[in-house]
Amino acid sequence: MAVSSAGEKPDWLTPNQYWQGIRLQVARKYRKAHPGTGWKLVGHALGFRREDYLARLYRERSGAEASTR
């Protein structure tokens, strides 16, 4: 396993896995600072709806492309 410097994406992770890891790290720090907070609440507090946003964006784009063809 190659060791990557801070801020550099490890090449064996997909972008989704990379961001998921960062989200988990941030959520863990948040939970340490705010004990008794549920995971769902943490996710909403930190605004982690990225996957939903990307999926919607992709659907809209593919739908737009299909209608123009």
N, CA, C and O atoms as a Maestro MAE file, in Angstrom:
{
 s_m_m2io_version
 :::
 2.0.0
}

f_m_ct {
 s_m_title
 :::
 protein
 m_atom[276] {
  # First column is atom index #
  i_m_mmod_type
  r_m_x_coord
  r_m_y_coord
  r_m_z_coord
  i_m_residue_number
  s_m_chain_name
  s_m_pdb_residue_name
  s_m_pdb_atom_name
  i_m_atomic_number
  :::
  1 25 0.834 -1.202 0.000 1 A "MET " " N  " 7
  2 3 0.000 0.000 0.000 1 A "MET " " CA " 6
  3 2 0.868 1.250 0.000 1 A "MET " " C  " 6
  4 15 1.754 1.422 0.837 1 A "MET " " O  " 8
  5 25 0.587 2.103 -0.952 2 A "ALA " " N  " 7
  6 3 1.345 3.344 -1.012 2 A "ALA " " CA " 6
  7 2 0.847 4.311 0.058 2 A "ALA " " C  " 6
  8 15 -0.348 4.386 0.343 2 A "ALA " " O  " 8
  9 25 1.773 5.032 0.632 3 A "VAL " " N  " 7
  10 3 1.394 6.015 1.648 3 A "VAL " " CA " 6
  11 2 1.239 7.363 0.955 3 A "VAL " " C  " 6
  12 15 2.165 7.834 0.295 3 A "VAL " " O  " 8
  13 25 0.080 7.979 1.102 4 A "SER " " N  " 7
  14 3 -0.150 9.256 0.432 4 A "SER " " CA " 6
  15 2 -0.004 10.401 1.432 4 A "SER " " C  " 6
  16 15 -0.296 10.256 2.619 4 A "SER " " O  " 8
  17 25 0.449 11.527 0.925 5 A "SER " " N  " 7
  18 3 0.583 12.691 1.798 5 A "SER " " CA " 6
  19 2 -0.797 13.270 2.082 5 A "SER " " C  " 6
  20 15 -1.761 12.940 1.392 5 A "SER " " O  " 8
  21 25 -0.896 14.112 3.069 6 A "ALA " " N  " 7
  22 3 -2.190 14.669 3.480 6 A "ALA " " CA " 6
  23 2 -2.816 15.454 2.332 6 A "ALA " " C  " 6
  24 15 -2.138 16.223 1.651 6 A "ALA " " O  " 8
  25 25 -4.107 15.253 2.128 7 A "GLY " " N  " 7
  26 3 -4.813 15.981 1.086 7 A "GLY " " CA " 6
  27 2 -4.775 15.297 -0.262 7 A "GLY " " C  " 6
  28 15 -5.516 15.682 -1.167 7 A "GLY " " O  " 8
  29 25 -3.928 14.290 -0.420 8 A "GLU " " N  " 7
  30 3 -3.834 13.581 -1.695 8 A "GLU " " CA " 6
  31 2 -4.708 12.338 -1.629 8 A "GLU " " C  " 6
  32 15 -4.667 11.590 -0.652 8 A "GLU " " O  " 8
  33 25 -5.509 12.120 -2.688 9 A "LYS " " N  " 7
  34 3 -6.409 10.963 -2.683 9 A "LYS " " CA " 6
  35 2 -5.620 9.679 -2.877 9 A "LYS " " C  " 6
  36 15 -4.834 9.589 -3.821 9 A "LYS " " O  " 8
  37 25 -5.801 8.679 -2.016 10 A "PRO " " N  " 7
  38 3 -5.163 7.387 -2.253 10 A "PRO " " CA " 6
  39 2 -5.736 6.755 -3.516 10 A "PRO " " C  " 6
  40 15 -6.946 6.817 -3.735 10 A "PRO " " O  " 8
  41 25 -4.898 6.152 -4.349 11 A "ASP " " N  " 7
  42 3 -5.357 5.685 -5.659 11 A "ASP " " CA " 6
  43 2 -6.194 4.414 -5.594 11 A "ASP " " C  " 6
  44 15 -6.789 4.026 -6.599 11 A "ASP " " O  " 8
  45 25 -6.257 3.747 -4.422 12 A "TRP " " N  " 7
  46 3 -7.035 2.510 -4.362 12 A "TRP " " CA " 6
  47 2 -8.473 2.771 -3.906 12 A "TRP " " C  " 6
  48 15 -9.258 1.833 -3.775 12 A "TRP " " O  " 8
  49 25 -8.820 4.029 -3.666 13 A "LEU " " N  " 7
  50 3 -10.191 4.362 -3.272 13 A "LEU " " CA " 6
  51 2 -10.902 5.058 -4.426 13 A "LEU " " C  " 6
  52 15 -10.304 5.861 -5.143 13 A "LEU " " O  " 8
  53 25 -12.191 4.743 -4.599 14 A "THR " " N  " 7
  54 3 -12.990 5.515 -5.544 14 A "THR " " CA " 6
  55 2 -13.300 6.858 -4.887 14 A "THR " " C  " 6
  56 15 -13.216 6.980 -3.665 14 A "THR " " O  " 8
  57 25 -13.656 7.864 -5.683 15 A "PRO " " N  " 7
  58 3 -13.991 9.161 -5.083 15 A "PRO " " CA " 6
  59 2 -15.072 9.052 -4.011 15 A "PRO " " C  " 6
  60 15 -14.997 9.724 -2.983 15 A "PRO " " O  " 8
  61 25 -16.089 8.197 -4.252 16 A "ASN " " N  " 7
  62 3 -17.157 8.047 -3.259 16 A "ASN " " CA " 6
  63 2 -16.619 7.514 -1.942 16 A "ASN " " C  " 6
  64 15 -16.980 8.008 -0.873 16 A "ASN " " O  " 8
  65 25 -15.751 6.501 -2.017 17 A "GLN " " N  " 7
  66 3 -15.183 5.929 -0.796 17 A "GLN " " CA " 6
  67 2 -14.339 6.971 -0.071 17 A "GLN " " C  " 6
  68 15 -14.362 7.058 1.157 17 A "GLN " " O  " 8
  69 25 -13.590 7.762 -0.847 18 A "TYR " " N  " 7
  70 3 -12.728 8.786 -0.270 18 A "TYR " " CA " 6
  71 2 -13.553 9.806 0.517 18 A "TYR " " C  " 6
  72 15 -13.233 10.124 1.662 18 A "TYR " " O  " 8
  73 25 -14.624 10.317 -0.114 19 A "TRP " " N  " 7
  74 3 -15.448 11.320 0.561 19 A "TRP " " CA " 6
  75 2 -16.206 10.724 1.728 19 A "TRP " " C  " 6
  76 15 -16.405 11.382 2.750 19 A "TRP " " O  " 8
  77 25 -16.637 9.457 1.577 20 A "GLN " " N  " 7
  78 3 -17.336 8.799 2.680 20 A "GLN " " CA " 6
  79 2 -16.418 8.731 3.899 20 A "GLN " " C  " 6
  80 15 -16.864 8.975 5.020 20 A "GLN " " O  " 8
  81 25 -15.137 8.401 3.690 21 A "GLY " " N  " 7
  82 3 -14.174 8.341 4.782 21 A "GLY " " CA " 6
  83 2 -14.018 9.681 5.472 21 A "GLY " " C  " 6
  84 15 -13.971 9.761 6.700 21 A "GLY " " O  " 8
  85 25 -13.939 10.738 4.669 22 A "ILE " " N  " 7
  86 3 -13.806 12.079 5.245 22 A "ILE " " CA " 6
  87 2 -15.054 12.425 6.047 22 A "ILE " " C  " 6
  88 15 -14.958 12.984 7.140 22 A "ILE " " O  " 8
  89 25 -16.235 12.092 5.502 23 A "ARG " " N  " 7
  90 3 -17.480 12.368 6.219 23 A "ARG " " CA " 6
  91 2 -17.503 11.652 7.553 23 A "ARG " " C  " 6
  92 15 -17.926 12.220 8.560 23 A "ARG " " O  " 8
  93 25 -17.045 10.389 7.566 24 A "LEU " " N  " 7
  94 3 -17.041 9.632 8.817 24 A "LEU " " CA " 6
  95 2 -16.101 10.270 9.834 24 A "LEU " " C  " 6
  96 15 -16.431 10.368 11.016 24 A "LEU " " O  " 8
  97 25 -14.923 10.706 9.367 25 A "GLN " " N  " 7
  98 3 -13.968 11.350 10.278 25 A "GLN " " CA " 6
  99 2 -14.591 12.599 10.897 25 A "GLN " " C  " 6
  100 15 -14.521 12.806 12.108 25 A "GLN " " O  " 8
  101 25 -15.203 13.430 10.048 26 A "VAL " " N  " 7
  102 3 -15.811 14.668 10.536 26 A "VAL " " CA " 6
  103 2 -16.943 14.351 11.502 26 A "VAL " " C  " 6
  104 15 -17.083 14.995 12.541 26 A "VAL " " O  " 8
  105 25 -17.757 13.344 11.148 27 A "ALA " " N  " 7
  106 3 -18.887 12.985 12.011 27 A "ALA " " CA " 6
  107 2 -18.397 12.476 13.363 27 A "ALA " " C  " 6
  108 15 -18.999 12.775 14.394 27 A "ALA " " O  " 8
  109 25 -17.303 11.705 13.361 28 A "ARG " " N  " 7
  110 3 -16.757 11.205 14.632 28 A "ARG " " CA " 6
  111 2 -16.305 12.363 15.509 28 A "ARG " " C  " 6
  112 15 -16.579 12.386 16.709 28 A "ARG " " O  " 8
  113 25 -15.610 13.326 14.904 29 A "LYS " " N  " 7
  114 3 -15.159 14.488 15.673 29 A "LYS " " CA " 6
  115 2 -16.362 15.247 16.216 29 A "LYS " " C  " 6
  116 15 -16.357 15.701 17.360 29 A "LYS " " O  " 8
  117 25 -17.392 15.382 15.384 30 A "TYR " " N  " 7
  118 3 -18.602 16.097 15.798 30 A "TYR " " CA " 6
  119 2 -19.263 15.379 16.964 30 A "TYR " " C  " 6
  120 15 -19.708 16.015 17.919 30 A "TYR " " O  " 8
  121 25 -19.326 14.060 16.889 31 A "ARG " " N  " 7
  122 3 -19.975 13.293 17.956 31 A "ARG " " CA " 6
  123 2 -19.174 13.364 19.255 31 A "ARG " " C  " 6
  124 15 -19.753 13.361 20.342 31 A "ARG " " O  " 8
  125 25 -17.851 13.427 19.148 32 A "LYS " " N  " 7
  126 3 -17.027 13.577 20.355 32 A "LYS " " CA " 6
  127 2 -17.323 14.914 21.019 32 A "LYS " " C  " 6
  128 15 -17.398 15.006 22.244 32 A "LYS " " O  " 8
  129 25 -17.492 15.948 20.202 33 A "ALA " " N  " 7
  130 3 -17.759 17.280 20.740 33 A "ALA " " CA " 6
  131 2 -19.194 17.406 21.236 33 A "ALA " " C  " 6
  132 15 -19.476 18.206 22.128 33 A "ALA " " O  " 8
  133 25 -20.110 16.613 20.656 34 A "HIS " " N  " 7
  134 3 -21.524 16.678 21.037 34 A "HIS " " CA " 6
  135 2 -22.027 15.283 21.371 34 A "HIS " " C  " 6
  136 15 -22.718 14.671 20.557 34 A "HIS " " O  " 8
  137 25 -21.694 14.761 22.559 35 A "PRO " " N  " 7
  138 3 -22.106 13.400 22.905 35 A "PRO " " CA " 6
  139 2 -23.628 13.267 22.940 35 A "PRO " " C  " 6
  140 15 -24.342 14.213 23.275 35 A "PRO " " O  " 8
  141 25 -24.109 12.074 22.587 36 A "GLY " " N  " 7
  142 3 -25.545 11.835 22.593 36 A "GLY " " CA " 6
  143 2 -26.223 12.232 21.296 36 A "GLY " " C  " 6
  144 15 -27.449 12.177 21.200 36 A "GLY " " O  " 8
  145 25 -25.442 12.636 20.290 37 A "THR " " N  " 7
  146 3 -26.020 13.016 19.005 37 A "THR " " CA " 6
  147 2 -26.120 11.781 18.121 37 A "THR " " C  " 6
  148 15 -25.151 11.033 17.984 37 A "THR " " O  " 8
  149 25 -27.286 11.562 17.521 38 A "GLY " " N  " 7
  150 3 -27.465 10.412 16.633 38 A "GLY " " CA " 6
  151 2 -26.779 10.634 15.298 38 A "GLY " " C  " 6
  152 15 -26.519 11.772 14.906 38 A "GLY " " O  " 8
  153 25 -26.485 9.542 14.598 39 A "TRP " " N  " 7
  154 3 -25.797 9.644 13.301 39 A "TRP " " CA " 6
  155 2 -26.607 10.444 12.298 39 A "TRP " " C  " 6
  156 15 -26.059 11.265 11.562 39 A "TRP " " O  " 8
  157 25 -27.923 10.203 12.266 40 A "LYS " " N  " 7
  158 3 -28.757 10.885 11.279 40 A "LYS " " CA " 6
  159 2 -28.705 12.386 11.525 40 A "LYS " " C  " 6
  160 15 -28.588 13.184 10.595 40 A "LYS " " O  " 8
  161 25 -28.795 12.750 12.800 41 A "LEU " " N  " 7
  162 3 -28.756 14.160 13.164 41 A "LEU " " CA " 6
  163 2 -27.406 14.766 12.767 41 A "LEU " " C  " 6
  164 15 -27.344 15.890 12.270 41 A "LEU " " O  " 8
  165 25 -26.339 14.016 12.990 42 A "VAL " " N  " 7
  166 3 -25.004 14.499 12.619 42 A "VAL " " CA " 6
  167 2 -24.956 14.757 11.124 42 A "VAL " " C  " 6
  168 15 -24.474 15.798 10.679 42 A "VAL " " O  " 8
  169 25 -25.463 13.796 10.345 43 A "GLY " " N  " 7
  170 3 -25.442 13.947 8.892 43 A "GLY " " CA " 6
  171 2 -26.175 15.198 8.449 43 A "GLY " " C  " 6
  172 15 -25.687 15.933 7.590 43 A "GLY " " O  " 8
  173 25 -27.350 15.451 9.029 44 A "HIS " " N  " 7
  174 3 -28.118 16.617 8.622 44 A "HIS " " CA " 6
  175 2 -27.446 17.894 9.109 44 A "HIS " " C  " 6
  176 15 -27.452 18.906 8.407 44 A "HIS " " O  " 8
  177 25 -26.866 17.854 10.307 45 A "ALA " " N  " 7
  178 3 -26.204 19.040 10.847 45 A "ALA " " CA " 6
  179 2 -25.032 19.445 9.963 45 A "ALA " " C  " 6
  180 15 -24.753 20.632 9.795 45 A "ALA " " O  " 8
  181 25 -24.344 18.446 9.396 46 A "LEU " " N  " 7
  182 3 -23.180 18.742 8.569 46 A "LEU " " CA " 6
  183 2 -23.552 18.840 7.091 46 A "LEU " " C  " 6
  184 15 -22.688 19.099 6.253 46 A "LEU " " O  " 8
  185 25 -24.824 18.635 6.765 47 A "GLY " " N  " 7
  186 3 -25.273 18.806 5.382 47 A "GLY " " CA " 6
  187 2 -24.791 17.719 4.446 47 A "GLY " " C  " 6
  188 15 -24.451 18.015 3.300 47 A "GLY " " O  " 8
  189 25 -24.749 16.463 4.890 48 A "PHE " " N  " 7
  190 3 -24.239 15.400 4.029 48 A "PHE " " CA " 6
  191 2 -25.352 14.782 3.208 48 A "PHE " " C  " 6
  192 15 -25.837 13.696 3.528 48 A "PHE " " O  " 8
  193 25 -25.753 15.458 2.166 49 A "ARG " " N  " 7
  194 3 -26.731 14.888 1.241 49 A "ARG " " CA " 6
  195 2 -26.119 14.863 -0.155 49 A "ARG " " C  " 6
  196 15 -26.842 14.911 -1.150 49 A "ARG " " O  " 8
  197 25 -24.798 14.790 -0.235 50 A "ARG " " N  " 7
  198 3 -24.081 14.886 -1.497 50 A "ARG " " CA " 6
  199 2 -24.515 13.821 -2.502 50 A "ARG " " C  " 6
  200 15 -24.704 14.122 -3.681 50 A "ARG " " O  " 8
  201 25 -24.676 12.576 -2.039 51 A "GLU " " N  " 7
  202 3 -25.025 11.492 -2.956 51 A "GLU " " CA " 6
  203 2 -26.379 11.769 -3.602 51 A "GLU " " C  " 6
  204 15 -26.554 11.584 -4.807 51 A "GLU " " O  " 8
  205 25 -27.338 12.218 -2.781 52 A "ASP " " N  " 7
  206 3 -28.662 12.520 -3.320 52 A "ASP " " CA " 6
  207 2 -28.560 13.622 -4.366 52 A "ASP " " C  " 6
  208 15 -29.196 13.563 -5.418 52 A "ASP " " O  " 8
  209 25 -27.744 14.632 -4.055 53 A "TYR " " N  " 7
  210 3 -27.587 15.754 -4.979 53 A "TYR " " CA " 6
  211 2 -26.982 15.282 -6.293 53 A "TYR " " C  " 6
  212 15 -27.472 15.632 -7.366 53 A "TYR " " O  " 8
  213 25 -25.914 14.485 -6.212 54 A "LEU " " N  " 7
  214 3 -25.255 14.003 -7.424 54 A "LEU " " CA " 6
  215 2 -26.187 13.117 -8.239 54 A "LEU " " C  " 6
  216 15 -26.225 13.214 -9.466 54 A "LEU " " O  " 8
  217 25 -26.943 12.250 -7.555 55 A "ALA " " N  " 7
  218 3 -27.871 11.366 -8.263 55 A "ALA " " CA " 6
  219 2 -28.932 12.189 -8.994 55 A "ALA " " C  " 6
  220 15 -29.272 11.892 -10.139 55 A "ALA " " O  " 8
  221 25 -29.453 13.222 -8.330 56 A "ARG " " N  " 7
  222 3 -30.476 14.063 -8.956 56 A "ARG " " CA " 6
  223 2 -29.896 14.812 -10.159 56 A "ARG " " C  " 6
  224 15 -30.528 14.917 -11.210 56 A "ARG " " O  " 8
  225 25 -28.679 15.328 -9.978 57 A "LEU " " N  " 7
  226 3 -28.014 16.051 -11.054 57 A "LEU " " CA " 6
  227 2 -27.840 15.140 -12.266 57 A "LEU " " C  " 6
  228 15 -28.090 15.544 -13.402 57 A "LEU " " O  " 8
  229 25 -27.405 13.898 -12.007 58 A "TYR " " N  " 7
  230 3 -27.183 12.943 -13.093 58 A "TYR " " CA " 6
  231 2 -28.498 12.625 -13.801 58 A "TYR " " C  " 6
  232 15 -28.555 12.575 -15.029 58 A "TYR " " O  " 8
  233 25 -29.555 12.411 -13.012 59 A "ARG " " N  " 7
  234 3 -30.868 12.110 -13.605 59 A "ARG " " CA " 6
  235 2 -31.334 13.271 -14.476 59 A "ARG " " C  " 6
  236 15 -31.821 13.065 -15.588 59 A "ARG " " O  " 8
  237 25 -31.183 14.499 -13.964 60 A "GLU " " N  " 7
  238 3 -31.630 15.664 -14.727 60 A "GLU " " CA " 6
  239 2 -30.842 15.791 -16.017 60 A "GLU " " C  " 6
  240 15 -31.415 16.052 -17.075 60 A "GLU " " O  " 8
  241 25 -29.531 15.609 -15.937 61 A "ARG " " N  " 7
  242 3 -28.694 15.743 -17.128 61 A "ARG " " CA " 6
  243 2 -29.017 14.676 -18.157 61 A "ARG " " C  " 6
  244 15 -29.160 14.978 -19.342 61 A "ARG " " O  " 8
  245 25 -29.134 13.416 -17.709 62 A "SER " " N  " 7
  246 3 -29.399 12.330 -18.654 62 A "SER " " CA " 6
  247 2 -30.794 12.502 -19.253 62 A "SER " " C  " 6
  248 15 -31.005 12.192 -20.426 62 A "SER " " O  " 8
  249 25 -31.749 12.995 -18.458 63 A "GLY " " N  " 7
  250 3 -33.092 13.240 -18.972 63 A "GLY " " CA " 6
  251 2 -33.085 14.339 -20.015 63 A "GLY " " C  " 6
  252 15 -33.765 14.239 -21.037 63 A "GLY " " O  " 8
  253 25 -32.310 15.396 -19.757 64 A "ALA " " N  " 7
  254 3 -32.228 16.512 -20.694 64 A "ALA " " CA " 6
  255 2 -31.591 16.055 -22.005 64 A "ALA " " C  " 6
  256 15 -32.039 16.435 -23.087 64 A "ALA " " O  " 8
  257 25 -30.537 15.231 -21.899 65 A "GLU " " N  " 7
  258 3 -29.866 14.738 -23.102 65 A "GLU " " CA " 6
  259 2 -30.808 13.859 -23.915 65 A "GLU " " C  " 6
  260 15 -30.833 13.937 -25.144 65 A "GLU " " O  " 8
  261 25 -31.586 13.016 -23.222 66 A "ALA " " N  " 7
  262 3 -32.496 12.104 -23.910 66 A "ALA " " CA " 6
  263 2 -33.582 12.893 -24.648 66 A "ALA " " C  " 6
  264 15 -33.997 12.501 -25.739 66 A "ALA " " O  " 8
  265 25 -34.045 14.002 -24.058 67 A "SER " " N  " 7
  266 3 -35.132 14.759 -24.680 67 A "SER " " CA " 6
  267 2 -34.634 15.554 -25.888 67 A "SER " " C  " 6
  268 15 -35.413 15.830 -26.801 67 A "SER " " O  " 8
  269 25 -33.344 15.928 -25.911 68 A "THR " " N  " 7
  270 3 -32.820 16.708 -27.038 68 A "THR " " CA " 6
  271 2 -32.471 15.815 -28.219 68 A "THR " " C  " 6
  272 15 -32.375 16.305 -29.345 68 A "THR " " O  " 8
  273 25 -32.280 14.528 -27.995 69 A "ARG " " N  " 7
  274 3 -31.921 13.630 -29.101 69 A "ARG " " CA " 6
  275 2 -33.096 13.391 -30.018 69 A "ARG " " C  " 6
  276 15 -32.973 12.661 -31.002 69 A "ARG " " O  " 8
  :::
 }
 m_bond[275] {
  # First column is bond index #
  i_m_from
  i_m_to
  i_m_order
  :::
  1 1 2 1
  2 2 3 1
  3 3 4 2
  4 3 5 1
  5 5 6 1
  6 6 7 1
  7 7 8 2
  8 7 9 1
  9 9 10 1
  10 10 11 1
  11 11 12 2
  12 11 13 1
  13 13 14 1
  14 14 15 1
  15 15 16 2
  16 15 17 1
  17 17 18 1
  18 18 19 1
  19 19 20 2
  20 19 21 1
  21 21 22 1
  22 22 23 1
  23 23 24 2
  24 23 25 1
  25 25 26 1
  26 26 27 1
  27 27 28 2
  28 27 29 1
  29 29 30 1
  30 30 31 1
  31 31 32 2
  32 31 33 1
  33 33 34 1
  34 34 35 1
  35 35 36 2
  36 35 37 1
  37 37 38 1
  38 38 39 1
  39 39 40 2
  40 39 41 1
  41 41 42 1
  42 42 43 1
  43 43 44 2
  44 43 45 1
  45 45 46 1
  46 46 47 1
  47 47 48 2
  48 47 49 1
  49 49 50 1
  50 50 51 1
  51 51 52 2
  52 51 53 1
  53 53 54 1
  54 54 55 1
  55 55 56 2
  56 55 57 1
  57 57 58 1
  58 58 59 1
  59 59 60 2
  60 59 61 1
  61 61 62 1
  62 62 63 1
  63 63 64 2
  64 63 65 1
  65 65 66 1
  66 66 67 1
  67 67 68 2
  68 67 69 1
  69 69 70 1
  70 70 71 1
  71 71 72 2
  72 71 73 1
  73 73 74 1
  74 74 75 1
  75 75 76 2
  76 75 77 1
  77 77 78 1
  78 78 79 1
  79 79 80 2
  80 79 81 1
  81 81 82 1
  82 82 83 1
  83 83 84 2
  84 83 85 1
  85 85 86 1
  86 86 87 1
  87 87 88 2
  88 87 89 1
  89 89 90 1
  90 90 91 1
  91 91 92 2
  92 91 93 1
  93 93 94 1
  94 94 95 1
  95 95 96 2
  96 95 97 1
  97 97 98 1
  98 98 99 1
  99 99 100 2
  100 99 101 1
  101 101 102 1
  102 102 103 1
  103 103 104 2
  104 103 105 1
  105 105 106 1
  106 106 107 1
  107 107 108 2
  108 107 109 1
  109 109 110 1
  110 110 111 1
  111 111 112 2
  112 111 113 1
  113 113 114 1
  114 114 115 1
  115 115 116 2
  116 115 117 1
  117 117 118 1
  118 118 119 1
  119 119 120 2
  120 119 121 1
  121 121 122 1
  122 122 123 1
  123 123 124 2
  124 123 125 1
  125 125 126 1
  126 126 127 1
  127 127 128 2
  128 127 129 1
  129 129 130 1
  130 130 131 1
  131 131 132 2
  132 131 133 1
  133 133 134 1
  134 134 135 1
  135 135 136 2
  136 135 137 1
  137 137 138 1
  138 138 139 1
  139 139 140 2
  140 139 141 1
  141 141 142 1
  142 142 143 1
  143 143 144 2
  144 143 145 1
  145 145 146 1
  146 146 147 1
  147 147 148 2
  148 147 149 1
  149 149 150 1
  150 150 151 1
  151 151 152 2
  152 151 153 1
  153 153 154 1
  154 154 155 1
  155 155 156 2
  156 155 157 1
  157 157 158 1
  158 158 159 1
  159 159 160 2
  160 159 161 1
  161 161 162 1
  162 162 163 1
  163 163 164 2
  164 163 165 1
  165 165 166 1
  166 166 167 1
  167 167 168 2
  168 167 169 1
  169 169 170 1
  170 170 171 1
  171 171 172 2
  172 171 173 1
  173 173 174 1
  174 174 175 1
  175 175 176 2
  176 175 177 1
  177 177 178 1
  178 178 179 1
  179 179 180 2
  180 179 181 1
  181 181 182 1
  182 182 183 1
  183 183 184 2
  184 183 185 1
  185 185 186 1
  186 186 187 1
  187 187 188 2
  188 187 189 1
  189 189 190 1
  190 190 191 1
  191 191 192 2
  192 191 193 1
  193 193 194 1
  194 194 195 1
  195 195 196 2
  196 195 197 1
  197 197 198 1
  198 198 199 1
  199 199 200 2
  200 199 201 1
  201 201 202 1
  202 202 203 1
  203 203 204 2
  204 203 205 1
  205 205 206 1
  206 206 207 1
  207 207 208 2
  208 207 209 1
  209 209 210 1
  210 210 211 1
  211 211 212 2
  212 211 213 1
  213 213 214 1
  214 214 215 1
  215 215 216 2
  216 215 217 1
  217 217 218 1
  218 218 219 1
  219 219 220 2
  220 219 221 1
  221 221 222 1
  222 222 223 1
  223 223 224 2
  224 223 225 1
  225 225 226 1
  226 226 227 1
  227 227 228 2
  228 227 229 1
  229 229 230 1
  230 230 231 1
  231 231 232 2
  232 231 233 1
  233 233 234 1
  234 234 235 1
  235 235 236 2
  236 235 237 1
  237 237 238 1
  238 238 239 1
  239 239 240 2
  240 239 241 1
  241 241 242 1
  242 242 243 1
  243 243 244 2
  244 243 245 1
  245 245 246 1
  246 246 247 1
  247 247 248 2
  248 247 249 1
  249 249 250 1
  250 250 251 1
  251 251 252 2
  252 251 253 1
  253 253 254 1
  254 254 255 1
  255 255 256 2
  256 255 257 1
  257 257 258 1
  258 258 259 1
  259 259 260 2
  260 259 261 1
  261 261 262 1
  262 262 263 1
  263 263 264 2
  264 263 265 1
  265 265 266 1
  266 266 267 1
  267 267 268 2
  268 267 269 1
  269 269 270 1
  270 270 271 1
  271 271 272 2
  272 271 273 1
  273 273 274 1
  274 274 275 1
  275 275 276 2
  :::
 }
}
